[in-house]
Amino acid sequence: MTDILRISVPLTAWLAAFSAVYGLQGLVCSQRWADAGLDLTAGRIAMMVAWAAAVALQLVFLLALRSPRFVSRSAFVRWVSLMLAISALVATLWTLLPVVTTSACL
């Protein structure tokens, strides 16, 4: 794994998960969701599953960066990649939590 991937992948995954979960919320609140025969309960479950998958993916990245197989030779890159992976995990938990805990459509 190159150093640029070690540094950029966790935050890029957070960005993709953020876009996907909030896009899913928009879809759940649209008429198309109801036209497909799905209710808000199914939408909430879908958003919870997407949130849990995003958190799990961030945990996998964090654990992979700590494993000897993917560790960088540079101590600086190792430190930066771990700090950014932790930041991406916290950002995933914090920014996507309102979708899971609040009402889906206002």
Biopython code that builds the backbone (N, CA, C, O; Angstrom):
import numpy as np
from Bio.PDB.StructureBuilder import StructureBuilder

atoms = [
    (1, "MET", "N", (0.856, -1.159, 0.000)),
    (1, "MET", "CA", (0.000, 0.000, 0.000)),
    (1, "MET", "C", (0.910, 1.231, 0.000)),
    (1, "MET", "O", (1.813, 1.345, 0.828)),
    (2, "THR", "N", (0.673, 2.107, -0.894)),
    (2, "THR", "CA", (1.507, 3.301, -0.948)),
    (2, "THR", "C", (1.103, 4.271, 0.151)),
    (2, "THR", "O", (0.000, 4.212, 0.695)),
    (3, "ASP", "N", (2.022, 5.153, 0.453)),
    (3, "ASP", "CA", (1.778, 6.095, 1.550)),
    (3, "ASP", "C", (0.599, 7.016, 1.275)),
    (3, "ASP", "O", (-0.144, 7.357, 2.194)),
    (4, "ILE", "N", (0.419, 7.418, 0.036)),
    (4, "ILE", "CA", (-0.699, 8.317, -0.274)),
    (4, "ILE", "C", (-2.043, 7.621, -0.032)),
    (4, "ILE", "O", (-3.005, 8.265, 0.386)),
    (5, "LEU", "N", (-2.115, 6.323, -0.290)),
    (5, "LEU", "CA", (-3.353, 5.585, -0.008)),
    (5, "LEU", "C", (-3.578, 5.439, 1.489)),
    (5, "LEU", "O", (-4.706, 5.563, 1.967)),
    (6, "ARG", "N", (-2.515, 5.179, 2.223)),
    (6, "ARG", "CA", (-2.641, 5.072, 3.671)),
    (6, "ARG", "C", (-3.231, 6.357, 4.267)),
    (6, "ARG", "O", (-4.029, 6.321, 5.203)),
    (7, "ILE", "N", (-2.820, 7.469, 3.708)),
    (7, "ILE", "CA", (-3.252, 8.759, 4.239)),
    (7, "ILE", "C", (-4.652, 9.134, 3.766)),
    (7, "ILE", "O", (-5.426, 9.700, 4.538)),
    (8, "SER", "N", (-4.992, 8.832, 2.522)),
    (8, "SER", "CA", (-6.224, 9.378, 1.938)),
    (8, "SER", "C", (-7.449, 8.470, 1.978)),
    (8, "SER", "O", (-8.571, 8.974, 1.944)),
    (9, "VAL", "N", (-7.281, 7.181, 2.049)),
    (9, "VAL", "CA", (-8.432, 6.281, 1.920)),
    (9, "VAL", "C", (-9.453, 6.421, 3.047)),
    (9, "VAL", "O", (-10.646, 6.465, 2.744)),
    (10, "PRO", "N", (-9.074, 6.494, 4.326)),
    (10, "PRO", "CA", (-10.111, 6.616, 5.361)),
    (10, "PRO", "C", (-10.984, 7.868, 5.219)),
    (10, "PRO", "O", (-12.202, 7.792, 5.378)),
    (11, "LEU", "N", (-10.372, 9.012, 4.924)),
    (11, "LEU", "CA", (-11.175, 10.227, 4.770)),
    (11, "LEU", "C", (-12.008, 10.198, 3.493)),
    (11, "LEU", "O", (-13.115, 10.736, 3.461)),
    (12, "THR", "N", (-11.485, 9.579, 2.452)),
    (12, "THR", "CA", (-12.269, 9.430, 1.229)),
    (12, "THR", "C", (-13.465, 8.513, 1.465)),
    (12, "THR", "O", (-14.551, 8.761, 0.942)),
    (13, "ALA", "N", (-13.271, 7.464, 2.244)),
    (13, "ALA", "CA", (-14.383, 6.567, 2.577)),
    (13, "ALA", "C", (-15.419, 7.288, 3.429)),
    (13, "ALA", "O", (-16.618, 7.061, 3.267)),
    (14, "TRP", "N", (-14.969, 8.157, 4.337)),
    (14, "TRP", "CA", (-15.926, 8.942, 5.117)),
    (14, "TRP", "C", (-16.747, 9.846, 4.200)),
    (14, "TRP", "O", (-17.964, 9.948, 4.355)),
    (15, "LEU", "N", (-16.094, 10.494, 3.257)),
    (15, "LEU", "CA", (-16.798, 11.375, 2.326)),
    (15, "LEU", "C", (-17.833, 10.594, 1.513)),
    (15, "LEU", "O", (-18.955, 11.062, 1.324)),
    (16, "ALA", "N", (-17.464, 9.423, 1.039)),
    (16, "ALA", "CA", (-18.400, 8.603, 0.266)),
    (16, "ALA", "C", (-19.564, 8.129, 1.137)),
    (16, "ALA", "O", (-20.713, 8.133, 0.695)),
    (17, "ALA", "N", (-19.268, 7.722, 2.373)),
    (17, "ALA", "CA", (-20.333, 7.267, 3.273)),
    (17, "ALA", "C", (-21.267, 8.416, 3.639)),
    (17, "ALA", "O", (-22.483, 8.235, 3.699)),
    (18, "PHE", "N", (-20.705, 9.591, 3.882)),
    (18, "PHE", "CA", (-21.516, 10.765, 4.193)),
    (18, "PHE", "C", (-22.478, 11.055, 3.048)),
    (18, "PHE", "O", (-23.670, 11.273, 3.266)),
    (19, "SER", "N", (-21.954, 11.056, 1.834)),
    (19, "SER", "CA", (-22.792, 11.322, 0.660)),
    (19, "SER", "C", (-23.846, 10.236, 0.477)),
    (19, "SER", "O", (-24.997, 10.534, 0.157)),
    (20, "ALA", "N", (-23.460, 8.991, 0.677)),
    (20, "ALA", "CA", (-24.389, 7.880, 0.473)),
    (20, "ALA", "C", (-25.514, 7.883, 1.505)),
    (20, "ALA", "O", (-26.678, 7.699, 1.151)),
    (21, "VAL", "N", (-25.177, 8.088, 2.771)),
    (21, "VAL", "CA", (-26.202, 8.034, 3.820)),
    (21, "VAL", "C", (-27.165, 9.213, 3.710)),
    (21, "VAL", "O", (-28.375, 9.031, 3.837)),
    (22, "TYR", "N", (-26.651, 10.410, 3.476)),
    (22, "TYR", "CA", (-27.553, 11.549, 3.346)),
    (22, "TYR", "C", (-28.325, 11.500, 2.026)),
    (22, "TYR", "O", (-29.454, 11.985, 1.957)),
    (23, "GLY", "N", (-27.736, 10.926, 0.990)),
    (23, "GLY", "CA", (-28.481, 10.691, -0.246)),
    (23, "GLY", "C", (-29.592, 9.681, -0.028)),
    (23, "GLY", "O", (-30.694, 9.836, -0.552)),
    (24, "LEU", "N", (-29.297, 8.637, 0.753)),
    (24, "LEU", "CA", (-30.316, 7.646, 1.085)),
    (24, "LEU", "C", (-31.436, 8.283, 1.897)),
    (24, "LEU", "O", (-32.606, 7.950, 1.707)),
    (25, "GLN", "N", (-31.091, 9.192, 2.795)),
    (25, "GLN", "CA", (-32.135, 9.882, 3.554)),
    (25, "GLN", "C", (-33.032, 10.690, 2.619)),
    (25, "GLN", "O", (-34.251, 10.704, 2.790)),
    (26, "GLY", "N", (-32.444, 11.354, 1.644)),
    (26, "GLY", "CA", (-33.241, 12.089, 0.666)),
    (26, "GLY", "C", (-34.156, 11.177, -0.121)),
    (26, "GLY", "O", (-35.298, 11.531, -0.412)),
    (27, "LEU", "N", (-33.656, 10.004, -0.466)),
    (27, "LEU", "CA", (-34.475, 9.037, -1.196)),
    (27, "LEU", "C", (-35.607, 8.516, -0.321)),
    (27, "LEU", "O", (-36.738, 8.375, -0.787)),
    (28, "VAL", "N", (-35.314, 8.231, 0.937)),
    (28, "VAL", "CA", (-36.339, 7.729, 1.854)),
    (28, "VAL", "C", (-37.448, 8.755, 2.036)),
    (28, "VAL", "O", (-38.618, 8.393, 2.157)),
    (29, "CYS", "N", (-37.088, 10.020, 2.055)),
    (29, "CYS", "CA", (-38.085, 11.074, 2.260)),
    (29, "CYS", "C", (-38.800, 11.471, 0.971)),
    (29, "CYS", "O", (-39.725, 12.283, 1.009)),
    (30, "SER", "N", (-38.397, 10.926, -0.145)),
    (30, "SER", "CA", (-39.027, 11.295, -1.412)),
    (30, "SER", "C", (-40.239, 10.414, -1.698)),
    (30, "SER", "O", (-40.467, 9.400, -1.038)),
    (31, "GLN", "N", (-40.987, 10.818, -2.673)),
    (31, "GLN", "CA", (-42.165, 10.048, -3.075)),
    (31, "GLN", "C", (-41.764, 8.730, -3.735)),
    (31, "GLN", "O", (-42.531, 7.768, -3.699)),
    (32, "ARG", "N", (-40.600, 8.672, -4.325)),
    (32, "ARG", "CA", (-40.158, 7.438, -4.988)),
    (32, "ARG", "C", (-40.042, 6.269, -4.018)),
    (32, "ARG", "O", (-40.290, 5.121, -4.387)),
    (33, "TRP", "N", (-39.662, 6.567, -2.774)),
    (33, "TRP", "CA", (-39.559, 5.503, -1.775)),
    (33, "TRP", "C", (-40.943, 4.907, -1.517)),
    (33, "TRP", "O", (-41.094, 3.687, -1.452)),
    (34, "ALA", "N", (-41.932, 5.751, -1.372)),
    (34, "ALA", "CA", (-43.303, 5.278, -1.145)),
    (34, "ALA", "C", (-43.842, 4.579, -2.392)),
    (34, "ALA", "O", (-44.563, 3.587, -2.286)),
    (35, "ASP", "N", (-43.496, 5.094, -3.569)),
    (35, "ASP", "CA", (-43.945, 4.461, -4.811)),
    (35, "ASP", "C", (-43.375, 3.058, -4.972)),
    (35, "ASP", "O", (-43.977, 2.210, -5.630)),
    (36, "ALA", "N", (-42.226, 2.818, -4.375)),
    (36, "ALA", "CA", (-41.611, 1.486, -4.442)),
    (36, "ALA", "C", (-42.239, 0.518, -3.438)),
    (36, "ALA", "O", (-41.861, -0.652, -3.374)),
    (37, "GLY", "N", (-43.198, 1.013, -2.657)),
    (37, "GLY", "CA", (-43.892, 0.156, -1.692)),
    (37, "GLY", "C", (-43.162, 0.025, -0.366)),
    (37, "GLY", "O", (-43.422, -0.904, 0.399)),
    (38, "LEU", "N", (-42.247, 0.952, -0.087)),
    (38, "LEU", "CA", (-41.484, 0.899, 1.155)),
    (38, "LEU", "C", (-41.974, 1.989, 2.099)),
    (38, "LEU", "O", (-42.403, 3.057, 1.664)),
    (39, "ASP", "N", (-41.904, 1.707, 3.394)),
    (39, "ASP", "CA", (-42.346, 2.686, 4.378)),
    (39, "ASP", "C", (-41.139, 3.304, 5.086)),
    (39, "ASP", "O", (-39.995, 2.972, 4.776)),
    (40, "LEU", "N", (-41.396, 4.193, 6.025)),
    (40, "LEU", "CA", (-40.313, 4.871, 6.740)),
    (40, "LEU", "C", (-39.529, 3.927, 7.641)),
    (40, "LEU", "O", (-38.350, 4.165, 7.903)),
    (41, "THR", "N", (-40.162, 2.864, 8.116)),
    (41, "THR", "CA", (-39.449, 1.884, 8.929)),
    (41, "THR", "C", (-38.370, 1.202, 8.108)),
    (41, "THR", "O", (-37.250, 1.018, 8.585)),
    (42, "ALA", "N", (-38.689, 0.830, 6.894)),
    (42, "ALA", "CA", (-37.688, 0.227, 6.013)),
    (42, "ALA", "C", (-36.582, 1.228, 5.704)),
    (42, "ALA", "O", (-35.415, 0.851, 5.602)),
    (43, "GLY", "N", (-36.935, 2.483, 5.556)),
    (43, "GLY", "CA", (-35.945, 3.516, 5.311)),
    (43, "GLY", "C", (-35.015, 3.702, 6.490)),
    (43, "GLY", "O", (-33.804, 3.837, 6.318)),
    (44, "ARG", "N", (-35.578, 3.712, 7.691)),
    (44, "ARG", "CA", (-34.745, 3.853, 8.885)),
    (44, "ARG", "C", (-33.799, 2.666, 9.024)),
    (44, "ARG", "O", (-32.634, 2.837, 9.383)),
    (45, "ILE", "N", (-34.290, 1.479, 8.745)),
    (45, "ILE", "CA", (-33.435, 0.291, 8.814)),
    (45, "ILE", "C", (-32.321, 0.381, 7.775)),
    (45, "ILE", "O", (-31.173, 0.050, 8.069)),
    (46, "ALA", "N", (-32.647, 0.821, 6.578)),
    (46, "ALA", "CA", (-31.635, 0.963, 5.531)),
    (46, "ALA", "C", (-30.574, 1.978, 5.937)),
    (46, "ALA", "O", (-29.385, 1.753, 5.707)),
    (47, "MET", "N", (-30.986, 3.086, 6.535)),
    (47, "MET", "CA", (-30.013, 4.089, 6.967)),
    (47, "MET", "C", (-29.153, 3.588, 8.124)),
    (47, "MET", "O", (-27.965, 3.903, 8.189)),
    (48, "MET", "N", (-29.739, 2.811, 9.038)),
    (48, "MET", "CA", (-28.958, 2.231, 10.134)),
    (48, "MET", "C", (-27.929, 1.237, 9.613)),
    (48, "MET", "O", (-26.792, 1.199, 10.083)),
    (49, "VAL", "N", (-28.337, 0.442, 8.645)),
    (49, "VAL", "CA", (-27.409, -0.529, 8.052)),
    (49, "VAL", "C", (-26.271, 0.197, 7.333)),
    (49, "VAL", "O", (-25.113, -0.208, 7.440)),
    (50, "ALA", "N", (-26.590, 1.258, 6.608)),
    (50, "ALA", "CA", (-25.561, 2.031, 5.911)),
    (50, "ALA", "C", (-24.611, 2.676, 6.912)),
    (50, "ALA", "O", (-23.401, 2.697, 6.688)),
    (51, "TRP", "N", (-25.143, 3.204, 8.015)),
    (51, "TRP", "CA", (-24.309, 3.810, 9.046)),
    (51, "TRP", "C", (-23.406, 2.768, 9.697)),
    (51, "TRP", "O", (-22.216, 3.013, 9.895)),
    (52, "ALA", "N", (-23.964, 1.615, 10.029)),
    (52, "ALA", "CA", (-23.172, 0.546, 10.650)),
    (52, "ALA", "C", (-22.085, 0.047, 9.691)),
    (52, "ALA", "O", (-20.969, -0.244, 10.120)),
    (53, "ALA", "N", (-22.403, -0.051, 8.415)),
    (53, "ALA", "CA", (-21.400, -0.481, 7.430)),
    (53, "ALA", "C", (-20.286, 0.554, 7.307)),
    (53, "ALA", "O", (-19.118, 0.189, 7.169)),
    (54, "ALA", "N", (-20.627, 1.829, 7.354)),
    (54, "ALA", "CA", (-19.613, 2.876, 7.269)),
    (54, "ALA", "C", (-18.693, 2.855, 8.490)),
    (54, "ALA", "O", (-17.480, 3.021, 8.359)),
    (55, "VAL", "N", (-19.262, 2.655, 9.663)),
    (55, "VAL", "CA", (-18.454, 2.580, 10.880)),
    (55, "VAL", "C", (-17.565, 1.335, 10.843)),
    (55, "VAL", "O", (-16.391, 1.399, 11.208)),
    (56, "ALA", "N", (-18.116, 0.221, 10.408)),
    (56, "ALA", "CA", (-17.325, -1.012, 10.310)),
    (56, "ALA", "C", (-16.173, -0.850, 9.319)),
    (56, "ALA", "O", (-15.061, -1.312, 9.575)),
    (57, "LEU", "N", (-16.436, -0.203, 8.203)),
    (57, "LEU", "CA", (-15.386, 0.026, 7.215)),
    (57, "LEU", "C", (-14.272, 0.898, 7.797)),
    (57, "LEU", "O", (-13.094, 0.642, 7.553)),
    (58, "GLN", "N", (-14.634, 1.912, 8.554)),
    (58, "GLN", "CA", (-13.614, 2.758, 9.168)),
    (58, "GLN", "C", (-12.802, 1.985, 10.209)),
    (58, "GLN", "O", (-11.597, 2.198, 10.342)),
    (59, "LEU", "N", (-13.449, 1.108, 10.931)),
    (59, "LEU", "CA", (-12.727, 0.272, 11.894)),
    (59, "LEU", "C", (-11.765, -0.669, 11.187)),
    (59, "LEU", "O", (-10.653, -0.898, 11.663)),
    (60, "VAL", "N", (-12.189, -1.217, 10.050)),
    (60, "VAL", "CA", (-11.310, -2.085, 9.263)),
    (60, "VAL", "C", (-10.088, -1.308, 8.785)),
    (60, "VAL", "O", (-8.967, -1.814, 8.852)),
    (61, "PHE", "N", (-10.293, -0.091, 8.307)),
    (61, "PHE", "CA", (-9.160, 0.731, 7.878)),
    (61, "PHE", "C", (-8.206, 0.992, 9.039)),
    (61, "PHE", "O", (-6.989, 0.900, 8.880)),
    (62, "LEU", "N", (-8.756, 1.314, 10.199)),
    (62, "LEU", "CA", (-7.922, 1.600, 11.358)),
    (62, "LEU", "C", (-7.118, 0.369, 11.775)),
    (62, "LEU", "O", (-5.925, 0.466, 12.059)),
    (63, "LEU", "N", (-7.775, -0.775, 11.808)),
    (63, "LEU", "CA", (-7.068, -2.005, 12.166)),
    (63, "LEU", "C", (-6.041, -2.399, 11.112)),
    (63, "LEU", "O", (-4.966, -2.893, 11.451)),
    (64, "ALA", "N", (-6.356, -2.189, 9.847)),
    (64, "ALA", "CA", (-5.409, -2.515, 8.782)),
    (64, "ALA", "C", (-4.165, -1.639, 8.862)),
    (64, "ALA", "O", (-3.051, -2.110, 8.634)),
    (65, "LEU", "N", (-4.360, -0.367, 9.186)),
    (65, "LEU", "CA", (-3.204, 0.519, 9.288)),
    (65, "LEU", "C", (-2.320, 0.187, 10.483)),
    (65, "LEU", "O", (-1.147, 0.558, 10.508)),
    (66, "ARG", "N", (-2.861, -0.491, 11.449)),
    (66, "ARG", "CA", (-2.070, -0.908, 12.610)),
    (66, "ARG", "C", (-1.428, -2.269, 12.425)),
    (66, "ARG", "O", (-0.549, -2.648, 13.198)),
    (67, "SER", "N", (-1.850, -3.005, 11.418)),
    (67, "SER", "CA", (-1.298, -4.345, 11.211)),
    (67, "SER", "C", (0.095, -4.263, 10.581)),
    (67, "SER", "O", (0.383, -3.321, 9.844)),
    (68, "PRO", "N", (0.945, -5.222, 10.860)),
    (68, "PRO", "CA", (2.307, -5.203, 10.295)),
    (68, "PRO", "C", (2.323, -5.296, 8.762)),
    (68, "PRO", "O", (3.277, -4.847, 8.126)),
    (69, "ARG", "N", (1.306, -5.855, 8.191)),
    (69, "ARG", "CA", (1.282, -6.027, 6.736)),
    (69, "ARG", "C", (1.159, -4.695, 5.998)),
    (69, "ARG", "O", (1.747, -4.535, 4.928)),
    (70, "PHE", "N", (0.412, -3.740, 6.541)),
    (70, "PHE", "CA", (0.155, -2.467, 5.871)),
    (70, "PHE", "C", (0.873, -1.288, 6.511)),
    (70, "PHE", "O", (0.632, -0.144, 6.127)),
    (71, "VAL", "N", (1.737, -1.537, 7.462)),
    (71, "VAL", "CA", (2.407, -0.441, 8.154)),
    (71, "VAL", "C", (3.426, 0.217, 7.214)),
    (71, "VAL", "O", (4.059, -0.444, 6.390)),
    (72, "SER", "N", (3.560, 1.514, 7.364)),
    (72, "SER", "CA", (4.508, 2.275, 6.549)),
    (72, "SER", "C", (5.905, 2.207, 7.165)),
    (72, "SER", "O", (6.054, 2.022, 8.372)),
    (73, "ARG", "N", (6.901, 2.357, 6.338)),
    (73, "ARG", "CA", (8.282, 2.400, 6.841)),
    (73, "ARG", "C", (8.570, 3.721, 7.534)),
    (73, "ARG", "O", (9.403, 3.791, 8.437)),
    (74, "SER", "N", (7.883, 4.753, 7.108)),
    (74, "SER", "CA", (8.087, 6.080, 7.676)),
    (74, "SER", "C", (7.245, 6.243, 8.939)),
    (74, "SER", "O", (6.039, 6.000, 8.930)),
    (75, "ALA", "N", (7.891, 6.654, 10.015)),
    (75, "ALA", "CA", (7.169, 6.884, 11.266)),
    (75, "ALA", "C", (6.189, 8.038, 11.120)),
    (75, "ALA", "O", (5.105, 8.010, 11.702)),
    (76, "PHE", "N", (6.563, 9.051, 10.349)),
    (76, "PHE", "CA", (5.673, 10.191, 10.141)),
    (76, "PHE", "C", (4.407, 9.771, 9.392)),
    (76, "PHE", "O", (3.303, 10.136, 9.795)),
    (77, "VAL", "N", (4.554, 9.020, 8.326)),
    (77, "VAL", "CA", (3.391, 8.552, 7.562)),
    (77, "VAL", "C", (2.537, 7.634, 8.413)),
    (77, "VAL", "O", (1.309, 7.693, 8.354)),
    (78, "ARG", "N", (3.171, 6.793, 9.196)),
    (78, "ARG", "CA", (2.432, 5.892, 10.084)),
    (78, "ARG", "C", (1.601, 6.707, 11.077)),
    (78, "ARG", "O", (0.431, 6.393, 11.300)),
    (79, "TRP", "N", (2.179, 7.735, 11.669)),
    (79, "TRP", "CA", (1.475, 8.561, 12.634)),
    (79, "TRP", "C", (0.337, 9.335, 11.967)),
    (79, "TRP", "O", (-0.783, 9.357, 12.477)),
    (80, "VAL", "N", (0.624, 9.969, 10.829)),
    (80, "VAL", "CA", (-0.396, 10.756, 10.129)),
    (80, "VAL", "C", (-1.542, 9.868, 9.669)),
    (80, "VAL", "O", (-2.706, 10.236, 9.827)),
    (81, "SER", "N", (-1.235, 8.713, 9.106)),
    (81, "SER", "CA", (-2.303, 7.839, 8.614)),
    (81, "SER", "C", (-3.176, 7.327, 9.754)),
    (81, "SER", "O", (-4.392, 7.218, 9.598)),
    (82, "LEU", "N", (-2.578, 7.015, 10.887)),
    (82, "LEU", "CA", (-3.379, 6.570, 12.034)),
    (82, "LEU", "C", (-4.243, 7.703, 12.586)),
    (82, "LEU", "O", (-5.403, 7.480, 12.932)),
    (83, "MET", "N", (-3.698, 8.902, 12.671)),
    (83, "MET", "CA", (-4.482, 10.034, 13.166)),
    (83, "MET", "C", (-5.631, 10.369, 12.215)),
    (83, "MET", "O", (-6.732, 10.692, 12.661)),
    (84, "LEU", "N", (-5.382, 10.295, 10.923)),
    (84, "LEU", "CA", (-6.452, 10.564, 9.969)),
    (84, "LEU", "C", (-7.497, 9.448, 9.965)),
    (84, "LEU", "O", (-8.682, 9.711, 9.759)),
    (85, "ALA", "N", (-7.069, 8.217, 10.189)),
    (85, "ALA", "CA", (-8.032, 7.110, 10.278)),
    (85, "ALA", "C", (-8.907, 7.262, 11.519)),
    (85, "ALA", "O", (-10.109, 7.002, 11.466)),
    (86, "ILE", "N", (-8.315, 7.679, 12.627)),
    (86, "ILE", "CA", (-9.101, 7.931, 13.842)),
    (86, "ILE", "C", (-10.052, 9.095, 13.610)),
    (86, "ILE", "O", (-11.213, 9.045, 14.015)),
    (87, "SER", "N", (-9.561, 10.141, 12.960)),
    (87, "SER", "CA", (-10.420, 11.295, 12.646)),
    (87, "SER", "C", (-11.578, 10.895, 11.741)),
    (87, "SER", "O", (-12.703, 11.356, 11.933)),
    (88, "ALA", "N", (-11.311, 10.044, 10.762)),
    (88, "ALA", "CA", (-12.367, 9.588, 9.856)),
    (88, "ALA", "C", (-13.391, 8.738, 10.604)),
    (88, "ALA", "O", (-14.587, 8.832, 10.326)),
    (89, "LEU", "N", (-12.946, 7.916, 11.541)),
    (89, "LEU", "CA", (-13.873, 7.120, 12.353)),
    (89, "LEU", "C", (-14.753, 8.024, 13.209)),
    (89, "LEU", "O", (-15.967, 7.831, 13.274)),
    (90, "VAL", "N", (-14.151, 9.001, 13.858)),
    (90, "VAL", "CA", (-14.922, 9.941, 14.682)),
    (90, "VAL", "C", (-15.886, 10.747, 13.808)),
    (90, "VAL", "O", (-17.035, 10.969, 14.190)),
    (91, "ALA", "N", (-15.418, 11.180, 12.644)),
    (91, "ALA", "CA", (-16.284, 11.941, 11.738)),
    (91, "ALA", "C", (-17.450, 11.089, 11.259)),
    (91, "ALA", "O", (-18.568, 11.588, 11.127)),
    (92, "THR", "N", (-17.205, 9.822, 11.000)),
    (92, "THR", "CA", (-18.277, 8.926, 10.574)),
    (92, "THR", "C", (-19.306, 8.762, 11.684)),
    (92, "THR", "O", (-20.511, 8.834, 11.439)),
    (93, "LEU", "N", (-18.835, 8.545, 12.880)),
    (93, "LEU", "CA", (-19.761, 8.404, 14.008)),
    (93, "LEU", "C", (-20.540, 9.694, 14.246)),
    (93, "LEU", "O", (-21.756, 9.654, 14.433)),
    (94, "TRP", "N", (-19.861, 10.825, 14.242)),
    (94, "TRP", "CA", (-20.483, 12.087, 14.614)),
    (94, "TRP", "C", (-21.408, 12.641, 13.534)),
    (94, "TRP", "O", (-22.516, 13.076, 13.845)),
    (95, "THR", "N", (-20.981, 12.636, 12.286)),
    (95, "THR", "CA", (-21.772, 13.283, 11.243)),
    (95, "THR", "C", (-22.922, 12.430, 10.740)),
    (95, "THR", "O", (-23.890, 12.960, 10.193)),
    (96, "LEU", "N", (-22.834, 11.131, 10.915)),
    (96, "LEU", "CA", (-23.916, 10.269, 10.445)),
    (96, "LEU", "C", (-24.868, 9.856, 11.562)),
    (96, "LEU", "O", (-25.931, 9.296, 11.293)),
    (97, "LEU", "N", (-24.499, 10.123, 12.803)),
    (97, "LEU", "CA", (-25.362, 9.761, 13.927)),
    (97, "LEU", "C", (-26.726, 10.451, 13.896)),
    (97, "LEU", "O", (-27.717, 9.808, 14.245)),
    (98, "PRO", "N", (-26.837, 11.730, 13.494)),
    (98, "PRO", "CA", (-28.167, 12.354, 13.458)),
    (98, "PRO", "C", (-29.142, 11.652, 12.514)),
    (98, "PRO", "O", (-30.347, 11.643, 12.761)),
    (99, "VAL", "N", (-28.638, 11.078, 11.462)),
    (99, "VAL", "CA", (-29.528, 10.376, 10.523)),
    (99, "VAL", "C", (-30.141, 9.158, 11.190)),
    (99, "VAL", "O", (-31.292, 8.809, 10.928)),
    (100, "VAL", "N", (-29.374, 8.520, 12.044)),
    (100, "VAL", "CA", (-29.851, 7.298, 12.681)),
    (100, "VAL", "C", (-30.725, 7.602, 13.905)),
    (100, "VAL", "O", (-31.659, 6.856, 14.199)),
    (101, "THR", "N", (-30.428, 8.684, 14.612)),
    (101, "THR", "CA", (-31.121, 8.921, 15.880)),
    (101, "THR", "C", (-32.303, 9.867, 15.819)),
    (101, "THR", "O", (-33.143, 9.854, 16.720)),
    (102, "THR", "N", (-32.393, 10.686, 14.785)),
    (102, "THR", "CA", (-33.504, 11.639, 14.700)),
    (102, "THR", "C", (-34.553, 11.151, 13.723)),
    (102, "THR", "O", (-34.373, 10.133, 13.054)),
    (103, "SER", "N", (-35.652, 11.891, 13.646)),
    (103, "SER", "CA", (-36.699, 11.497, 12.719)),
    (103, "SER", "C", (-36.199, 11.629, 11.291)),
    (103, "SER", "O", (-35.467, 12.562, 10.961)),
    (104, "ALA", "N", (-36.595, 10.700, 10.459)),
    (104, "ALA", "CA", (-36.070, 10.633, 9.085)),
    (104, "ALA", "C", (-36.539, 11.796, 8.247)),
    (104, "ALA", "O", (-35.731, 12.422, 7.561)),
    (105, "CYS", "N", (-37.790, 12.098, 8.278)),
    (105, "CYS", "CA", (-38.342, 13.142, 7.398)),
    (105, "CYS", "C", (-39.119, 14.131, 8.242)),
    (105, "CYS", "O", (-39.991, 13.748, 9.022)),
    (106, "LEU", "N", (-38.805, 15.375, 8.087)),
    (106, "LEU", "CA", (-39.503, 16.403, 8.847)),
    (106, "LEU", "C", (-40.530, 17.087, 8.005)),
    (106, "LEU", "O", (-41.219, 17.988, 8.483)),
]
sb = StructureBuilder()
sb.init_structure("model")
sb.init_model(0)
sb.init_chain("A")
sb.init_seg("    ")
for serial, (resi, resn, name, xyz) in enumerate(atoms, 1):
    if name == "N":
        sb.init_residue(resn, " ", resi, " ")
    sb.init_atom(name, np.array(xyz, "f"), 0.0, 1.0, " ", f" {name:<3s}", serial, name[0])
structure = sb.get_structure()
